[in-house]
Amino acid sequence: MTARRAPAGAAPSTARQAMGGRAATPRPLGGPGAVSGPAGLRGFTRRPPPARERCELCAEPLSGEHRHLVDTRNRSLMCACTGCYLLFTRPGAGAGHFRAVPDRYLTDPDFALDEESWNRLQIPVGLAFFFRNSELDRLAAFYPSPAGATESELDPETWRDVLGHSRLAALLRPDTEALLIRREREAEGLGTGECYLVPVDACYELVGRMRLHWQGFDGGAEARADLAEFFARVRAKARPPAEEEAGP
């Protein structure tokens, strides 16, 4: 079993740093300041205002909260305005090159994963996410680390035996959604763990948070607090899947 850094790609805010690849638009520090001296020199010394984030398809300025597309060929996330996002919500749009990241959060209250099954996945930490890469036609497993998202080899047989028959795995949409699994010691109140189906950009947000706050061997108090806050938000959004709900 080998583990390697996640492939390069673009992602929003802290998630951009986790995925690597396309860099965010440079943002100068500070704003315009009072500058003394001849007026002719002020244009060279005055700092420009911060650049606004823009849609990566049409360059439309974006608000703080915006949607994302998956570039399936480059394995990257792209920031998108509402119009461009909606273009790719229909099945088959863009020949599958770009896929809109949905916003559904699902939970499986009956999920259970014992220690032996978790060890079969060969994930060295108690947190991982899994998604199907349609371009490579295989499943991918990632876990957060101080260096970013680290990919772990996952053979199809292990996936089928350990997670493939779970309730949420059958609903997973390729490229754009992931199974997010957290396992902690029973003393911490999580028993055999928790499993959610989440938008894939949420997973890379988590990776970026861990990379930003991680300190020392175990991550430190700030990283643990950030992790707890992240999962509290996921739990608040997640709901059990409806009977008619299915992935395309």
C-alpha positions in Angstrom: 0.0 0.0 0.0 1.4 3.4 -1.0 0.3 6.8 0.0 1.0 10.0 -1.9 0.1 13.6 -2.0 -3.1 14.5 -3.8 -2.8 15.5 -7.5 -2.6 19.2 -8.3 -5.8 21.1 -8.7 -7.5 24.4 -7.9 -9.8 24.9 -5.0 -11.4 27.9 -3.2 -9.8 29.6 -0.2 -8.0 27.2 2.2 -9.0 24.3 0.1 -6.9 25.7 -2.8 -3.8 25.2 -0.6 -4.8 21.6 0.1 -5.2 20.6 -3.5 -2.3 22.6 -4.9 -2.2 23.4 -8.7 -3.8 26.6 -9.9 -3.0 29.4 -7.5 -5.6 31.9 -6.2 -5.5 35.4 -7.5 -2.8 37.3 -5.6 -4.3 39.5 -2.9 -2.1 42.4 -1.8 -2.0 42.9 2.0 -3.6 46.0 3.4 -5.4 48.8 1.6 -4.7 52.3 0.4 -2.6 54.2 3.0 -1.8 57.8 3.6 1.5 58.5 1.7 3.6 61.6 2.2 5.8 63.1 -0.5 5.3 64.4 -4.0 2.0 63.6 -5.7 3.8 62.1 -8.7 5.3 59.4 -6.4 2.1 58.4 -4.7 0.9 56.2 -7.6 4.0 54.0 -7.1 3.8 53.8 -3.3 0.0 53.5 -2.8 -1.1 49.8 -2.4 -3.9 48.7 -4.7 -7.2 47.4 -3.2 -7.5 43.6 -2.8 -8.6 41.8 -6.0 -12.0 40.3 -6.0 -12.4 36.6 -6.6 -13.9 35.8 -10.0 -15.7 33.0 -11.8 -13.0 30.8 -13.4 -15.2 30.4 -16.6 -16.5 33.9 -17.3 -14.5 36.1 -14.9 -17.7 37.5 -13.3 -16.9 38.9 -9.8 -18.0 36.4 -7.1 -19.6 37.0 -3.7 -18.0 35.4 -0.6 -20.4 32.5 -0.8 -20.4 30.8 -4.2 -20.7 27.4 -5.9 -18.0 25.2 -7.4 -17.5 23.0 -10.4 -15.3 19.9 -10.7 -12.9 19.8 -13.7 -12.9 16.1 -14.2 -9.9 16.1 -16.6 -7.6 18.1 -14.5 -9.0 16.8 -11.2 -9.5 20.2 -9.8 -12.2 22.5 -8.3 -13.2 25.7 -9.9 -15.1 28.7 -8.5 -18.2 29.5 -10.5 -20.8 32.2 -10.6 -24.5 31.2 -10.4 -25.0 31.3 -14.2 -22.0 29.1 -15.1 -22.8 26.8 -12.2 -26.4 26.2 -13.5 -25.2 25.4 -17.0 -23.6 22.3 -15.6 -26.3 21.0 -13.3 -28.0 19.1 -16.2 -26.7 15.5 -16.8 -24.3 15.3 -19.7 -23.7 19.1 -19.9 -20.3 19.9 -21.2 -19.7 16.3 -22.1 -18.9 15.6 -18.5 -15.8 17.8 -18.5 -17.3 20.1 -15.8 -19.7 18.9 -13.2 -21.6 21.0 -10.7 -20.9 20.2 -7.1 -24.3 19.6 -5.4 -25.1 20.9 -1.9 -26.8 17.8 -0.3 -25.6 16.5 3.0 -26.8 13.0 4.0 -26.2 10.8 7.1 -26.5 7.2 7.8 -27.6 6.8 11.5 -27.1 3.1 11.4 -23.5 3.3 10.2 -21.0 1.1 12.0 -17.4 0.3 11.2 -15.3 -1.9 13.5 -11.6 -1.7 14.0 -10.8 -4.6 11.8 -12.7 -3.2 8.8 -11.1 0.2 9.3 -7.7 -1.4 9.3 -8.4 -3.0 6.0 -8.7 0.4 4.4 -5.1 1.1 5.5 -5.9 4.7 6.5 -3.3 5.8 9.2 -5.6 8.3 10.9 -9.3 8.3 12.1 -10.6 10.5 9.3 -10.9 10.0 5.5 -13.0 10.7 2.5 -13.8 8.5 -0.5 -15.1 9.4 -4.0 -15.3 7.9 -7.4 -13.0 9.4 -10.1 -14.8 9.0 -13.4 -11.9 10.1 -15.5 -9.6 7.4 -14.1 -12.6 5.0 -13.5 -11.6 4.1 -10.0 -12.3 4.9 -6.4 -10.0 7.3 -4.5 -9.3 7.6 -0.8 -7.8 10.6 0.9 -7.0 11.6 4.4 -6.0 15.0 5.8 -2.4 15.5 6.8 -0.1 18.5 7.8 1.1 18.5 4.1 -2.4 18.6 2.6 -4.6 15.8 1.2 -2.8 12.5 1.0 -4.1 9.8 -1.3 -4.2 6.2 -0.2 -4.4 3.3 -2.7 -7.8 1.6 -2.4 -8.5 -1.6 -4.3 -12.1 -2.2 -5.5 -12.5 -5.5 -3.5 -11.7 -3.8 -0.2 -14.1 -1.0 -1.1 -16.9 -3.5 -1.8 -16.3 -5.5 1.3 -15.9 -2.6 3.8 -18.0 0.3 2.4 -19.6 -0.6 -0.9 -22.8 -2.1 0.6 -23.4 0.8 2.9 -26.6 2.9 2.5 -24.8 6.1 1.4 -22.3 4.4 -1.0 -25.2 3.5 -3.3 -26.2 7.2 -3.6 -22.7 8.6 -4.2 -22.4 10.8 -7.3 -19.0 10.5 -9.1 -16.5 13.3 -8.8 -18.7 15.7 -7.0 -19.7 13.9 -3.8 -17.7 12.0 -1.2 -18.2 9.7 1.8 -16.7 11.4 4.8 -15.9 9.0 7.6 -14.6 9.8 11.1 -13.6 7.2 13.7 -12.6 8.1 17.2 -12.1 6.2 20.4 -15.3 5.2 22.3 -14.2 7.4 25.2 -14.7 10.4 23.0 -18.3 9.6 22.5 -18.4 8.5 18.8 -18.3 4.7 19.3 -17.7 3.0 15.9 -17.7 6.3 14.0 -19.9 8.4 11.8 -20.4 8.6 8.0 -21.8 11.4 5.8 -22.3 11.9 2.1 -21.1 15.5 1.5 -20.1 17.8 -1.4 -16.5 17.1 -2.4 -15.5 20.7 -1.9 -16.4 20.4 1.8 -13.8 17.7 2.1 -11.1 19.9 0.6 -12.2 22.7 2.9 -11.5 20.3 5.8 -8.1 19.5 4.4 -7.3 23.2 4.1 -8.4 23.8 7.7 -6.2 21.0 9.0 -3.2 22.1 7.0 -3.6 25.7 8.3 -4.0 24.9 12.0 -2.0 21.6 12.4 0.8 21.8 15.0 3.0 19.1 16.5 2.3 15.4 16.4 -1.4 15.2 17.1 -2.5 18.5 15.5 -2.8 20.6 18.6 -5.8 22.1 20.4 -6.6 24.6 17.7 -6.8 21.9 15.0 -9.0 19.7 17.2 -11.3 22.5 18.0 -11.6 23.4 14.3 -12.3 19.8 13.5 -15.1 19.6 16.1 -16.6 22.8 14.7 -16.5 21.5 11.1 -18.3 18.2 12.1 -20.9 20.1 14.1 -21.8 22.0 10.9 -21.9 18.8 8.9 -24.2 17.2 11.5 -26.5 20.2 11.5 -26.9 20.1 7.7 -27.1 16.3 7.2 -30.4 14.4 6.9 -31.3 10.7 6.3 -31.7 10.0 2.6 -35.2 9.8 1.2 -36.4 6.5 -0.2 -36.6 7.9 -3.7 -33.2 9.6 -3.6 -30.5 8.2 -5.9 -27.4 9.4 -7.6 -27.4 9.7 -11.4 
